């Protein structure tokens, strides 16, 4: 890969449709804290969060928020690893990002609690039917929706695939999507 090429995984990033400047704040205190928190919230729903974080650490990205980490946090991880050569990188990242038991990104928690069957349908594995996210209890279907669509659903969420219990984000539709599908005329009804 040449220096100017972007890694392929970036095409799957939750940030791909966001304003890039959100991920490159000019500061880390005061009025920049909400900007950083917003960028990290987007990162925490990203399907390539871990890949992005590993890339940023491997390439020692000097600026910006990558994989839910600021440049200061990435420096702290590198310092921890330099001071304790036996420490696994994952442990250093956890110590920097989640001190004193602070919660992990919802995308990681969701991945641990689901499995994808051979037909591509995601199923919830645990008996618990909800967990907290953004100060609200959410169902697995709501979490799948948020991770896929990056917005709150409008109305009830239903599976469009017809498979009972499927929570694959791309197989879900909210009221807005169902209305758009219902109101869209069939191709033969559209005048040529």
Secondary structure, DSSP 8 states (H G I E B T S, - for coil): --TT---GGGGG-GGGGS-GGGGS-S-SSTTHHHHHHHHHHHHTT-TTHHHHHHHHHHTT--SS-BTTB-HHHHHHHHHHHHH-TTS-HHHHHHHHHSGGG----HHHHHHHTEEE-TTS-EEE-SS--EEEETTEEEEHHHHHHHHHHSS---S--EESS--TT---GGGEE-HHHHHHHHHS--GGGS--
